[in-house]
Amino acid sequence: MAAGTEPDSLSGESASVPGLLPWDCLASARAETARRPVFVWESPAGESFAGIGAVCRLEAEGPGRFSELRRRLERLLSRAEHRGSPPPGFPGPVAVGGFSFAEQGARRGWPGFADGSFHLPERTFWKVPGAETVETRWRARGGEGAGTLEPKPEPAKTLERAAWIDAVLRTLERIRGGSLSKAVLARSFGLVLDRSADAVSILASLRGAYPTCYRFLIADGRGNAFLGASPERLVRLVGGEILTEAVAGTQRCEPGEDAALPARDLLDRAKDRSEHEVVLRHLLETLSPLCESVVAPGIPEVMRLPHLLHLRTPVRGRARHGAHVLDLVSRLHPTPAVAGWPRGEALDWIRRVESADRGWYAGPVGWVNARGDGDFAVGIRSVAIRGESARIFAGAGIVEGSDPEMEWSETELKMKGILDAIARD
């Protein structure tokens, strides 16, 4: 089922904004953002985007959500006309949005967004490395609409410590019984925000704390927002080049601590190397039929974040003709890094043991343009906001050798980064 109607046509005009990043442009236009949709995407490689307002919103529900939104976005974006010569770095019309972790049906988890939802912003600021920021204003003619008003998400329950430990122990029993090799269990924490807190100011704190992550914000102008600083790209497709990465395996490392020893421990630990290998193998096997070539280093690197280290292996491929980023998203999501393996059995187990729907937590979040290019991160290290209420999620991969108490501590550290950002706001 789909919601929202596409305009009959789109027209846009652009101008360069010398010396400013999209984030700076958004900050200078904060007065325009009250009760309006706001969007941010920032890649650690330097590509960034900000948007204000929405020409339209497209939604889709159910098992066909990826293909339905690909079809509708292709049709919408292909009807865009640009007046004048576009400045260097101009990406054309860009839709920004994402997908829930799993199909939600009538029950929508936090923050209450549909299974798939994309906006075409009215005013966009776009920058790629080596070029000035480009501002484009889009207008629609005929048929535009924001879609249906989404229902409020149901009150989310959370796994308390005792329940979490029990869930991990039961998962380990399943793993030893042979039906699973890995399952990622998530839990959440709810809080009430200060009246001064909003999604943009929280993201400002995350930008400073996580400059090497993918920072994102989707706010619908109705008090609902999903934002975060994800260490994990799901997939990027631009000009036929595919980039993705395996991120799995975790080690504690406090800010200011010398990372050499914990990094070596992480690389040497069989449990984490095995967990990482499962994710990497899934990426390579999934992408190989879609690529003319796909390569990855044989040894992972160590990614450092506040409080945590992760194993990371970059993967690069050359897409076959006609590839579209949403096709890649639909095939790769969910990876073993956020679900487990085998995927079907892991998803079934997650539905049985987790006490609440994940909503958009661990779902794909990113952008797509008229050429089918785009970039998507995995929506982890994130917070969902509904009015003055917020919910933070965190997960841990359970494999043979996992210790329930250590996995609990890992989720506490992952939540701490978001809580610190909210406290700094």
HELIX and SHEET records of a PDB file:
HELIX    1   1 PRO A   22  SER A   28  1                                   7    
HELIX    2   2 ARG A   30  GLU A   32  5                                   3    
HELIX    3   3 ARG A   65  SER A   78  1                                  14    
HELIX    4   4 ARG A  161  GLY A  177  1                                  17    
HELIX    5   5 ALA A  199  ALA A  209  1                                  11    
HELIX    6   6 ALA A  260  ASP A  268  1                                   9    
HELIX    7   7 ALA A  270  LEU A  287  1                                  18    
HELIX    8   8 SER A  288  LEU A  290  5                                   3    
HELIX    9   9 VAL A  325  LEU A  332  1                                   8    
HELIX   10  10 ARG A  343  VAL A  353  1                                  11    
HELIX   11  11 PRO A  404  ARG A  424  1                                  21    
SHEET    1   A10 ALA A   2  ALA A   3  0                                        
SHEET    2   A10 CYS A  56  ALA A  60 -1                                        
SHEET    3   A10 GLY A 116  LEU A 120 -1                                        
SHEET    4   A10 VAL A  94  PHE A  99 -1                                        
SHEET    5   A10 PRO A 364  ASN A 369 -1                                        
SHEET    6   A10 GLY A 374  VAL A 378 -1                                        
SHEET    7   A10 ARG A 233  VAL A 238 -1                                        
SHEET    8   A10 GLU A 241  CYS A 253 -1                                        
SHEET    9   A10 HIS A 307  ALA A 319 -1                                        
SHEET   10   A10 CYS A 291  VAL A 295 -1                                        
SHEET    1   B10 ALA A   2  ALA A   3  0                                        
SHEET    2   B10 CYS A  56  ALA A  60 -1                                        
SHEET    3   B10 GLY A 116  LEU A 120 -1                                        
SHEET    4   B10 VAL A  94  PHE A  99 -1                                        
SHEET    5   B10 PRO A 364  ASN A 369 -1                                        
SHEET    6   B10 GLY A 374  VAL A 378 -1                                        
SHEET    7   B10 ARG A 233  VAL A 238 -1                                        
SHEET    8   B10 GLU A 241  CYS A 253 -1                                        
SHEET    9   B10 HIS A 307  ALA A 319 -1                                        
SHEET   10   B10 GLU A 301  LEU A 305 -1                                        
SHEET    1   C12 ALA A  80  ARG A  83  0                                        
SHEET    2   C12 SER A   9  VAL A  17  1                                        
SHEET    3   C12 THR A 133  ARG A 141 -1                                        
SHEET    4   C12 ARG A 123  LYS A 127 -1                                        
SHEET    5   C12 SER A  48  ILE A  52 -1                                        
SHEET    6   C12 VAL A  38  GLU A  42 -1                                        
SHEET    7   C12 TYR A 214  ALA A 219 -1                                        
SHEET    8   C12 ASN A 224  SER A 230 -1                                        
SHEET    9   C12 SER A 382  ARG A 386 -1                                        
SHEET   10   C12 SER A 389  ILE A 398 -1                                        
SHEET   11   C12 LYS A 182  VAL A 192 -1                                        
SHEET   12   C12 GLY A 340  TRP A 341 -1                                        
END                                                                             
